[in-house]
Each structure stands twice: as C-alpha cells, then as structure tokens.
Amino acid sequence: DGNGSLWLALNEGIAHVQLSSPISIFDEKNGLEGNVQDIVRYKGVLYAATGMGVYKLVTLKGGIGHAHFELLPDLKSQCWSLLSLADALLVSCNHGVFEIYEDKFGIITKKSAWQLLQSRQDVNRIYLGLDDGISSLYRSKNGWRDEGRLHGFDAEARTNAEDEKGRLWIGTVNR
C-alpha cells in the first residue's frame, strides 16, 4: 500500500505486514529443529518446545555473532507445551511433565500432556490437557502433588482455559 505495508488475503481473513519493522527468523539454520509447538519467555530467555525437545535462544554478549537456539540436553523427546511460572519453567512432553532447573530437567509426573494451564483461581494448581481427560497438579511447600483426573470427562483435551469465575473450558479434537 502507500505506507509501505503488505496486505495478505488469507483463507480466513487478512493479514497486515509492516515490511519496515524488524523481524528475525529462526529455523534449522539457527539451531531450531522440529515443529515448534509452543514458545515462552522465562527469566528473559526465549524457550521453544518442538518435536525434537526444548530449545533456548542464546544471545551473544556485546552483539558479536548471531543469536541461535540450543537444544537443552537430557530431554530429547517430542514436547508440546511450556508454562512460565514466577519461579519455574514447566514443559510437557511424551514422557511426562518436567520442571526445568538451570537447563536440567526434574520430572513432576509421567503423564503426557498436550497443554499446561495455570489456574487463575489458585496459581499453585496446574491443569494438564491429556489424551483422555483433564488432570491437575498442585504445588505446595513440599513439592508437586498429582491431584488426579477430573471426573466425567474422558476426551482428548488439546486446549484449556479458565475464566474469571474459575470455570474450566476445554477444547477437544472432535467434541
């Protein structure tokens, strides 16, 4: 258009691209491999969950060289969701839900979850969207406790949301 922007006609709506705005593209050339499922910033660092594991963006001091992604060791698994808490970074993968400590992983549960959601009503409760329902974890001063499944729901829970009244909304694949 006359302002130097590009307008894209898409299958569902339109997109406005400001060509003069700075962008960065990260892919396998910059160390990021696999399909990216989720990204989150934790303590100022960008993390990506992919089909190959969890990567973190490494920026070099003084602007020398290029920023790149590095695969965190010890968890080379398909990962789905990241959750940045005030004092922890959680990741859900095929082998369970893990807490990341200085680029090392500690297992919380062996349940594989599609999505992690922190409760708005109680920040110590984390909902897990599973293949066959919803489960929750609760963190106390003694660590994480598996609270088990929510009864009466057994569908694949891909997306979860909690409204301001504490009602849990669940997005499924086919229901």
C-alpha positions as CSV (number, residue, x, y, z in Angstrom):
1,D,0.0,0.0,0.0
2,G,1.0,3.7,0.0
3,N,2.5,3.3,3.5
4,G,4.9,0.5,2.6
5,S,2.8,-2.2,4.1
6,L,1.8,-5.5,2.6
7,W,-1.8,-6.8,2.9
8,L,-2.3,-10.6,2.5
9,A,-5.6,-12.2,1.6
10,L,-5.8,-15.4,3.5
11,N,-8.3,-18.4,3.6
12,E,-9.7,-16.9,6.9
13,G,-9.3,-13.2,7.0
14,I,-6.5,-10.8,6.1
15,A,-3.1,-10.0,7.5
16,H,-1.3,-6.7,7.6
17,V,2.5,-6.9,7.4
18,Q,4.7,-3.8,8.1
19,L,7.7,-4.5,5.9
20,S,9.8,-1.9,7.6
21,S,9.5,-3.4,11.1
22,P,12.5,-5.5,12.3
23,I,11.9,-9.3,12.3
24,S,14.1,-12.3,13.0
25,I,13.5,-15.7,11.5
26,F,14.8,-18.8,13.4
27,D,14.9,-22.2,11.8
28,E,17.3,-25.1,11.4
29,K,19.9,-22.8,10.1
30,N,19.9,-21.1,13.6
31,G,19.8,-24.4,15.5
32,L,16.0,-24.7,15.9
33,E,14.8,-28.1,14.7
34,G,11.4,-29.8,14.6
35,N,7.9,-28.5,14.5
36,V,7.6,-25.7,17.0
37,Q,4.6,-26.4,19.3
38,D,4.9,-23.6,21.9
39,I,7.2,-20.7,22.8
40,V,7.5,-18.8,26.0
41,R,9.8,-16.4,27.7
42,Y,11.2,-17.3,31.1
43,K,13.6,-15.1,33.1
44,G,14.3,-13.1,30.0
45,V,15.2,-16.1,27.8
46,L,13.0,-17.4,24.9
47,Y,12.3,-21.2,25.0
48,A,10.7,-23.3,22.3
49,A,9.0,-26.7,22.6
50,T,9.4,-28.8,19.5
51,G,9.1,-32.3,18.2
52,M,12.8,-32.7,19.0
53,G,12.9,-31.4,22.5
54,V,13.2,-28.0,24.2
55,Y,15.4,-25.3,22.8
56,K,16.6,-22.0,24.3
57,L,17.6,-18.8,22.5
58,V,21.2,-17.9,23.1
59,T,22.2,-14.3,22.5
60,L,25.9,-13.5,22.5
61,K,27.2,-10.7,24.7
62,G,28.4,-7.5,23.0
63,G,26.4,-8.2,19.8
64,I,29.2,-10.3,18.4
65,G,27.9,-13.2,16.3
66,H,24.3,-14.2,15.8
67,A,21.6,-15.3,18.2
68,H,20.9,-19.0,17.9
69,F,18.9,-21.8,19.5
70,E,20.5,-24.6,21.5
71,L,18.8,-27.9,22.4
72,L,18.6,-28.5,26.1
73,P,20.3,-31.8,27.0
74,D,18.8,-34.8,28.7
75,L,15.2,-34.5,27.2
76,K,15.2,-35.4,23.6
77,S,11.5,-36.0,23.3
78,Q,8.5,-34.6,21.5
79,C,7.4,-31.7,23.6
80,W,4.1,-29.9,23.4
81,S,3.6,-27.1,25.9
82,L,5.7,-24.7,28.0
83,L,4.4,-22.8,31.1
84,S,6.4,-20.0,32.6
85,L,5.6,-19.6,36.3
86,A,7.1,-17.0,38.6
87,D,9.8,-19.3,39.8
88,A,9.7,-22.3,37.5
89,L,9.5,-23.3,33.8
90,L,7.4,-26.4,33.1
91,V,7.3,-28.4,29.9
92,S,5.0,-31.2,28.8
93,C,6.5,-34.0,26.6
94,N,5.7,-37.5,25.5
95,H,7.4,-38.8,28.7
96,G,5.7,-36.6,31.2
97,V,5.7,-33.1,32.7
98,F,9.1,-31.7,33.8
99,E,10.4,-28.7,35.6
100,I,13.5,-27.1,34.2
101,Y,16.2,-26.2,36.6
102,E,19.2,-24.4,35.0
103,D,18.8,-26.3,31.8
104,K,18.3,-29.6,33.6
105,F,15.0,-31.4,34.0
106,G,13.3,-32.8,37.0
107,I,10.2,-35.0,36.4
108,I,6.9,-34.0,38.1
109,T,4.6,-36.7,36.6
110,K,4.9,-39.3,33.9
111,K,1.5,-38.2,32.4
112,S,1.9,-36.9,28.9
113,A,0.0,-33.7,28.4
114,W,-0.9,-31.7,25.3
115,Q,-1.3,-28.4,27.3
116,L,-0.4,-26.9,30.6
117,L,-2.6,-24.2,32.2
118,Q,-2.0,-22.3,35.4
119,S,-5.2,-21.8,37.3
120,R,-6.3,-18.1,37.7
121,Q,-8.1,-19.0,41.0
122,D,-5.1,-20.7,42.6
123,V,-1.6,-20.2,41.0
124,N,-0.3,-23.3,42.6
125,R,-2.7,-25.5,40.5
126,I,-1.7,-26.6,37.0
127,Y,-4.3,-28.3,34.7
128,L,-3.0,-30.9,32.3
129,G,-4.8,-31.5,29.0
130,L,-4.4,-35.2,28.4
131,D,-5.3,-37.8,25.7
132,D,-8.2,-38.9,27.8
133,G,-9.2,-36.1,30.0
134,I,-8.0,-33.4,32.4
135,S,-5.8,-33.8,35.4
136,S,-4.3,-31.4,37.8
137,L,-1.0,-30.9,39.7
138,Y,-0.7,-28.9,42.9
139,R,2.4,-27.3,44.2
140,S,2.9,-26.8,48.0
141,K,6.0,-26.2,50.0
142,N,6.6,-29.9,49.9
143,G,6.7,-30.0,46.1
144,W,4.3,-31.1,43.4
145,R,1.3,-33.4,44.1
146,D,-0.8,-35.2,41.5
147,E,-4.4,-34.4,42.3
148,G,-5.7,-36.9,39.7
149,R,-8.3,-36.6,37.0
150,L,-11.4,-34.5,36.8
151,H,-14.3,-37.0,36.8
152,G,-16.9,-37.2,34.0
153,F,-14.6,-36.1,31.1
154,D,-12.6,-38.5,29.0
155,A,-12.0,-36.8,25.7
156,E,-8.6,-35.6,24.3
157,A,-8.1,-32.2,25.8
158,R,-6.0,-30.1,23.4
159,T,-6.7,-26.6,24.8
160,N,-7.9,-25.4,28.2
161,A,-8.9,-22.0,29.5
162,E,-10.2,-20.8,32.9
163,D,-12.4,-17.8,33.1
164,E,-12.5,-15.2,35.8
165,K,-15.2,-17.2,37.7
166,G,-12.9,-20.3,37.8
167,R,-14.9,-22.2,35.2
168,L,-12.6,-24.5,33.2
169,W,-13.3,-24.5,29.4
170,I,-11.9,-27.4,27.4
171,G,-11.2,-27.6,23.6
172,T,-11.2,-31.2,22.2
173,V,-10.3,-32.6,18.9
174,N,-13.7,-33.9,18.0
175,R,-16.2,-33.0,20.7
